[in-house]
Amino acid sequence: MGVDAGRCAGDTYPLPASGYLVDPPAAARIVDRRLLGVFGLLGFSAGLPFAMFSTVLSLWLVERGVGVVVIGFFAWVTLLPTLKFTWAPLVDRIAVPGFARIWGRRRGWIMLAQLGIVSATILLALLGEGAPLSLVALAATLLAFWTTTLEVAADGWRIELAPGEADQGPLAAANVWGYRTAMVAAGSGALLVADRWGWSAAYLMVAALAAAVFPVLAATRPEADGDRGAALAVGIAAAGAVLLVVALGVAASGSALLGLATAVGVGAASNVTPAVLGICLLPFLAMAVAIPRIRRMGPEAPLRRSAAIGPYVDIFWRFGAGALAIMAFVSLYRMGDVLALALSKVLPRQLGYSLSAIGMADGVVAIAASMTGVALGGWLATRWSQAWTLAAGALLAAVGNWGFVWLAAQPPSTAALYLVTAADQFGNGFAGTVFVVYLSMLVDRRFPSSQYAFLSGFAFLLPRLLAGAGGSMQARIGYDGFFLLSGGLSAASILLLPLVMRLRPRRADA
């Protein structure tokens, strides 16, 4: 069902003819008064389930006796957010029946995604210790899909509402603040609950929190014409149908991928690192071949006008060969954090730390350190140049990764675990915030959801591909070598900063 243009773009607040929430000079005032809390809550909603299909899931698999190589394979579940550009155009162009009448197009998608998050988390909770790993993978993939859909809708809304870098800094910080608070709190709380009452209780706790967020997000809504009750009934029926179709599609795709992996001999003893490195080169080869042709395209070229791929072609049309440098930079920038995430909880567990000790480290310590990093990153993004904030973020992230090398050399100590966790979370929070601002400034305001989804997705595509091979790497170079490598890759992104900071996009044609 369609909705009017103002409601589609702004959802909660009416839009003037300019298409932005208010005229740009007043945007910062509106951001301060009304939107920081909204985007903090949206970040919380997205961060809440993330730990449950990443770090918490890894520890659950450790408790089940699953080998480190297979645990590494489960990191490929986090690849799904990198592919969000494949369905982001739907969020830009299609309204959810029923829900759009009540909440507007973008918030209608947010509500649908929230229902998906709750249902997938409950499914994980219902899978007992003896459940097949294939079913665990299905539930985790569904959780990743709906979490990503929530992010796509929220990111598009945020970029539309804040046209300038100064406005993006506070909104990005609020969003990342909420995201990291939820991710750390959910991870910490889940481990404490799992240590006392079991893993099913841990996942049910997070499902209950996700369900509690739903009415809060729904509380402030635009006025809807007609019968809201009828619109809600239509929305719930449509949501149920969409949830079922997505689940069947994921199950069919997963079955095909498992069959392919078995056919080529991928198993618990496989060294997949060389193959993954080769796959990582393919996108850059494809871009190098396509960019010269894209740069010669006129405004009426079918690829540029395509609703499906036009927004992505536009990135390469505007930046040309410079897009290769941008893609290399964004891939390296968060490489270390993503690689470390795959084993950062597995290492302390294998060093002898209890689930409760790891959970406590991921509680107050991690939240305080992460939020300090987010706040400092958001504040400096409005005062320092992008080059300096990005360089600082890369170095802080690298230091956080290298802290695990030091931890592995210490006898089990609560103080050591807290110190390393604080350094890691501070660096992640700072780097994550300045990186969101950088990506937001690259997009064309005509395609905010699609282009941000593509850029942020590609930024994590290669790191998450490699993260799936993390177990294979660790088996060959040990934890010391693994975390030294992950930190070094983050620091290496600084070498590309002088080049990417000089790039300027081509002016759009008429």
C-alpha positions in Angstrom: 0.0 0.0 0.0 1.4 3.4 -0.9 1.7 6.3 1.4 2.3 10.0 0.7 5.8 11.2 -0.1 6.3 13.0 3.2 5.3 10.1 5.3 7.4 7.7 3.3 10.6 9.7 3.9 10.1 10.9 7.4 7.6 8.5 8.9 7.3 10.2 12.3 7.7 13.9 11.4 6.1 15.7 8.5 8.5 16.8 5.7 8.6 20.2 4.0 8.9 20.4 0.2 12.7 20.2 0.4 12.4 16.5 1.3 14.4 17.0 4.6 13.0 17.1 8.1 13.6 20.8 8.3 15.8 23.2 6.3 19.5 22.2 6.7 20.5 25.2 8.9 18.0 24.1 11.6 18.6 20.3 11.3 21.0 20.1 14.1 18.5 21.6 16.5 15.9 19.0 15.5 18.5 16.2 15.8 19.3 17.3 19.4 15.7 17.5 20.5 13.9 14.7 18.9 15.9 12.2 16.9 18.8 11.2 19.1 16.5 9.1 21.3 14.7 7.6 18.3 17.9 6.5 16.6 19.4 5.3 19.8 16.5 3.0 20.2 16.7 1.8 16.6 20.4 1.1 17.2 19.4 -0.8 20.4 16.9 -2.9 18.4 19.5 -3.9 15.8 22.3 -4.5 18.3 20.2 -6.7 20.6 20.1 -9.8 18.3 23.6 -9.3 16.7 25.5 -10.9 19.6 23.0 -13.8 19.6 24.0 -15.0 16.1 27.7 -14.1 16.5 29.7 -14.2 19.7 27.1 -15.8 21.9 26.3 -18.4 19.3 30.1 -19.2 19.1 30.2 -19.9 22.9 27.1 -22.0 22.7 28.8 -24.1 20.0 31.9 -24.4 22.2 29.7 -25.7 25.0 28.3 -28.3 22.6 31.8 -29.5 21.8 31.9 -28.2 18.2 35.4 -27.8 16.8 37.0 -24.4 16.3 37.1 -24.8 12.5 33.3 -25.4 12.3 32.7 -22.5 14.8 34.6 -20.4 12.3 32.3 -21.5 9.5 29.3 -20.2 11.6 30.9 -16.8 11.3 29.6 -16.9 7.7 26.1 -16.3 9.1 27.3 -12.7 9.6 27.9 -12.5 5.8 24.2 -11.9 5.3 24.3 -8.2 6.4 27.0 -7.7 3.7 24.5 -8.8 1.1 21.8 -6.4 2.2 22.1 -4.3 -1.0 20.3 -7.2 -2.8 17.0 -6.4 -1.0 17.6 -2.8 0.1 15.9 -1.4 -3.0 12.7 -3.1 -1.8 12.8 -1.0 1.4 13.3 2.1 -0.7 10.4 1.4 -3.1 7.9 -0.9 -1.5 5.6 -0.3 1.5 4.6 -3.1 3.8 0.8 -3.6 3.5 -1.1 -2.4 6.5 1.9 -1.3 8.5 2.7 1.5 6.1 -0.8 3.0 6.7 -0.1 3.3 10.4 3.7 4.0 10.6 4.8 5.0 7.2 7.0 3.2 4.7 10.3 3.0 6.5 8.9 2.4 10.0 6.6 -0.2 8.5 9.6 -2.1 7.5 11.2 -1.6 10.9 8.1 -3.1 12.6 8.1 -6.1 10.2 11.8 -6.7 10.9 11.2 -6.5 14.6 8.6 -9.3 14.3 11.1 -11.3 12.4 13.8 -10.8 15.0 11.5 -12.0 17.8 10.4 -15.1 15.9 13.9 -16.1 14.9 15.2 -15.7 18.5 12.4 -17.8 19.9 13.3 -20.5 17.3 16.9 -20.5 18.5 15.7 -20.8 22.1 13.5 -23.9 21.2 16.5 -25.7 19.6 17.9 -27.9 22.4 21.4 -29.2 22.9 20.8 -32.1 20.5 19.3 -30.1 17.6 21.1 -30.6 14.3 23.6 -27.9 13.4 21.8 -27.3 10.2 18.7 -26.1 12.1 20.8 -23.9 14.3 22.3 -22.4 11.2 18.8 -21.8 9.7 17.6 -20.0 12.8 20.7 -17.9 13.1 20.5 -16.9 9.4 16.9 -15.8 9.8 17.9 -13.7 12.8 20.7 -12.1 10.8 18.3 -11.4 7.9 15.7 -9.6 9.9 18.3 -7.7 11.9 19.8 -6.5 8.7 16.5 -5.5 7.3 15.9 -3.4 10.3 19.3 -1.7 9.8 18.5 -1.0 6.1 15.3 0.8 6.9 16.8 2.8 9.8 19.9 3.8 7.8 17.8 5.1 4.9 15.7 7.2 7.3 18.8 8.5 9.1 20.5 9.6 5.9 17.4 11.3 4.6 16.9 13.3 7.8 20.5 14.5 8.2 21.9 15.9 5.0 25.2 17.2 6.3 28.3 15.7 8.1 27.7 17.9 11.2 24.2 16.5 11.5 25.3 12.9 10.8 27.8 12.9 13.6 25.3 13.1 16.5 22.7 10.8 14.8 25.4 8.2 13.9 26.8 8.4 17.5 23.3 7.9 19.0 22.6 5.0 16.6 26.0 3.3 17.3 25.6 4.0 21.0 22.3 2.2 21.1 23.6 -0.6 18.9 26.7 -1.3 21.0 24.9 -0.9 24.3 22.4 -3.6 23.2 25.0 -5.8 21.6 27.2 -5.8 24.7 24.4 -6.0 27.2 22.6 -8.8 25.4 25.9 -10.7 25.1 26.7 -10.2 28.7 23.3 -10.9 30.0 22.9 -14.0 27.8 26.1 -15.5 29.2 25.1 -14.9 32.8 21.7 -16.4 32.2 23.1 -19.3 30.2 25.6 -20.1 33.0 22.7 -20.3 35.5 19.6 -21.5 33.6 20.9 -22.7 30.3 21.1 -21.5 26.7 17.3 -21.7 25.9 16.6 -19.3 28.8 19.3 -16.9 27.5 17.7 -16.8 24.0 14.2 -16.4 25.5 15.4 -13.5 27.6 16.7 -11.7 24.4 13.4 -12.5 22.6 11.5 -10.9 25.4 13.6 -7.7 25.3 13.1 -7.5 21.5 9.4 -7.9 21.9 9.4 -5.1 24.6 11.0 -2.7 22.1 8.2 -3.2 19.6 5.5 -1.2 21.4 8.0 1.5 22.3 8.9 2.0 18.6 5.2 2.0 17.7 4.2 4.5 20.4 4.9 7.7 18.3 3.3 7.2 14.9 2.0 9.4 12.1 -1.7 9.8 11.8 -3.3 7.2 9.5 -6.4 7.6 7.4 -9.2 5.2 7.9 -9.5 2.3 10.3 -6.2 1.6 12.1 -7.4 -1.7 13.4 -8.1 -3.0 9.9 -4.7 -1.7 8.7 -3.0 -3.5 11.6 -4.9 -6.7 10.8 -3.7 -6.5 7.2 -0.2 -5.8 8.4 -0.1 -8.8 10.7 -1.4 -11.1 8.1 1.1 -9.8 5.5 3.9 -10.0 8.1 3.1 -13.7 8.8 3.1 -14.5 5.1 6.4 -12.7 4.6 8.1 -14.4 7.6 7.0 -17.8 6.2 8.2 -17.1 2.7 11.6 -15.8 3.9 12.0 -18.9 6.2 11.3 -21.3 3.3 13.7 -19.4 1.0 16.5 -19.4 3.5 16.0 -23.1 4.2 16.1 -24.0 0.5 19.2 -21.8 -0.1 20.9 -23.3 3.0 20.2 -26.8 1.8 21.7 -26.1 -1.6 24.8 -24.5 -0.1 25.4 -27.4 2.3 25.0 -29.8 -0.6 27.6 -27.9 -2.6 30.0 -27.8 0.4 29.7 -31.5 0.8 30.3 -32.1 -2.9 33.5 -30.1 -2.9 34.8 -31.7 0.2 34.6 -28.9 2.7 34.6 -30.2 6.3 35.8 -29.8 9.8 39.4 -30.5 8.8 39.4 -28.3 5.7 41.8 -25.3 5.2 39.5 -22.9 3.4 41.8 -19.9 3.7 43.4 -20.0 0.2 40.0 -20.4 -1.4 38.5 -17.6 0.6 41.4 -15.3 -0.3 40.8 -16.1 -4.0 37.1 -15.3 -3.7 38.0 -12.0 -2.0 39.9 -10.9 -5.1 37.0 -11.5 -7.5 34.9 -8.3 -6.7 37.9 -6.1 -7.3 38.6 -7.8 -10.7 35.0 -7.4 -11.7 35.0 -3.7 -10.7 38.2 -3.0 -12.6 36.7 -4.5 -15.7 33.3 -2.7 -15.4 34.3 0.8 -14.3 35.6 2.1 -17.7 32.3 1.2 -19.4 30.3 2.6 -16.5 32.1 6.0 -16.7 31.2 6.3 -20.4 27.4 5.8 -19.8 25.1 8.7 -20.4 22.1 9.5 -18.1 19.7 7.4 -20.3 21.8 4.3 -20.1 19.6 1.3 -19.0 22.0 0.3 -16.2 22.0 3.8 -14.7 18.2 4.0 -14.9 17.6 0.5 -13.6 15.6 0.4 -10.3 17.4 -2.7 -9.3 21.1 -1.9 -9.9 21.0 1.8 -10.9 21.9 3.1 -7.4 25.0 0.8 -7.2 26.1 1.7 -10.8 25.9 5.4 -9.7 28.6 4.9 -7.1 31.1 3.7 -9.8 29.9 6.4 -12.3 30.6 9.1 -9.8 33.9 7.9 -8.4 35.3 6.0 -11.3 38.6 4.2 -10.7 38.7 5.9 -7.2 35.9 3.5 -6.3 38.5 0.7 -6.2 40.5 2.6 -3.6 37.3 3.3 -1.6 36.3 -0.3 -1.6 39.7 -1.5 -0.6 39.8 1.1 2.3 36.3 0.2 3.6 37.1 -3.5 3.5 40.4 -3.1 5.4 39.1 -0.6 8.0 36.9 -3.0 10.0 38.8 -6.1 9.0 40.5 -6.6 12.3 37.4 -6.1 14.4 35.4 -8.6 12.3 38.1 -11.2 12.3 38.6 -10.8 16.1 34.9 -11.1 16.8 34.9 -14.7 15.5 37.3 -15.9 18.3 37.4 -13.1 20.9 35.1 -15.0 23.2 36.3 -18.4 22.3 39.9 -17.5 23.4 39.0 -16.5 27.0 36.8 -19.6 27.3 39.6 -21.9 26.2 42.0 -20.0 28.6 39.8 -21.2 31.4 37.5 -18.2 32.1 34.0 -19.1 33.1 30.9 -18.0 31.2 30.0 -15.7 34.1 33.5 -14.1 34.0 33.2 -13.4 30.3 29.7 -12.2 30.8 30.7 -9.7 33.5 33.5 -8.4 31.3 31.0 -7.9 28.5 28.7 -6.1 31.0 29.6 -2.9 32.8 33.2 -2.8 31.6 32.5 -3.3 27.9 29.5 -1.0 27.9 31.4 1.8 29.6 34.4 1.5 27.4 32.3 1.1 24.2 30.1 4.1 25.0 33.1 6.3 25.8 34.6 5.4 22.4 31.3 6.1 20.6 30.8 9.4 22.3 34.4 10.5 21.6 34.2 9.4 18.0 30.9 11.2 17.5 32.2 14.4 19.1 35.5 14.4 17.2 33.7 13.7 13.9 32.2 17.2 14.2 35.6 18.8 15.1 38.4 16.9 13.4 38.9 16.2 9.7 37.8 12.8 8.5 41.4 11.8 7.8 42.4 12.3 11.5 39.3 10.6 13.0 39.5 7.6 10.7 43.3 7.2 11.4 42.7 7.4 15.1 39.9 4.8 14.8 42.1 2.4 12.9 44.9 2.6 15.5 42.6 2.2 18.4 40.9 -0.8 16.8 44.3 -2.4 16.1 45.4 -1.9 19.7 42.2 -3.6 21.0 42.9 -6.6 18.8 46.5 -6.9 19.9 45.4 -6.9 23.5 44.2 -10.5 23.1 47.8 -11.5 22.3 48.8 -10.1 25.7 45.8 -11.8 27.4 46.8 -15.2 26.0 50.2 -14.9 27.7 48.8 -14.1 31.2 47.5 -16.6 33.8 43.7 -16.3 34.2 43.0 -12.9 35.8 39.8 -11.0 36.1 41.7 -7.7 35.9 43.5 -8.8 32.7 40.2 -9.8 31.1 38.6 -6.5 32.0 41.5 -4.5 30.7 41.6 -6.2 27.3 37.8 -6.1 27.0 37.8 -2.4 27.7 40.5 -1.6 25.2 38.8 -3.7 22.5 35.4 -2.2 23.1 36.7 1.4 23.2 38.5 1.0 19.9 35.5 -0.7 18.3 33.1 2.0 19.5 35.3 4.9 18.3 36.1 3.3 14.9 32.5 2.2 14.3 31.1 5.7 14.8 33.6 7.6 12.6 33.2 4.9 9.9 29.4 5.3 9.8 29.9 9.1 9.3 32.4 8.5 6.5 30.1 6.0 4.6 27.1 8.3 5.0 29.0 11.1 3.3 29.7 8.9 0.2 26.1 8.3 -0.7 23.9 10.2 -3.2 20.8 11.5 -1.4 18.6 10.1 -4.2 19.4 6.5 -3.1 20.2 6.7 0.6 19.1 3.2 1.7 20.4 1.4 -1.3 23.8 3.0 -1.6 24.5 2.9 2.2 23.5 -0.7 2.2 25.9 -1.4 -0.6 28.8 0.5 0.9 28.4 -0.8 4.4 27.7 -4.3 3.1 30.8 -4.4 1.0 32.8 -3.0 4.0 32.1 -6.2 5.8 31.9 -8.7 2.9 35.6 -9.5 2.7 36.2 -9.4 6.5 33.3 -11.8 7.1 34.4 -14.1 4.4 37.8 -14.3 6.0 36.2 -14.6 9.5 34.6 -17.9 8.3 38.1 -19.1 7.8 39.2 -17.8 11.2 39.1 -21.3 12.7 41.3 -22.6 9.9 43.8 -19.7 10.4 43.9 -20.2 14.2 44.6 -23.9 13.8 47.7 -23.1 11.8 49.1 -19.9 13.3 47.7 -20.0 16.8 45.9 -17.3 18.7 48.9 -15.1 18.9 49.4 -15.1 15.1 45.6 -14.7 14.5 45.2 -11.6 16.7 48.4 -10.0 15.5 47.2 -10.4 12.0 43.7 -9.0 12.7 45.1 -5.9 14.4 47.7 -5.4 11.6 45.0 -5.4 8.9 43.1 -2.7 10.7 46.2 -0.5 11.0 47.0 -1.1 7.3 43.9 0.8 6.2 45.7 4.0 7.3 48.0 3.6 4.3 45.1 4.2 2.0 43.8 7.3 3.7 45.9 9.9 1.8 44.4 8.5 -1.4 40.7 8.2 -0.5 40.7 11.6 1.2 41.6 13.2 -2.1 38.8 11.6 -4.1 35.9 13.8 -5.2 32.8 12.4 -6.9 31.9 13.4 -10.4 29.0 15.9 -10.7 25.7 14.3 -11.5 24.5 15.0 -15.0 21.1 16.6 -15.6 
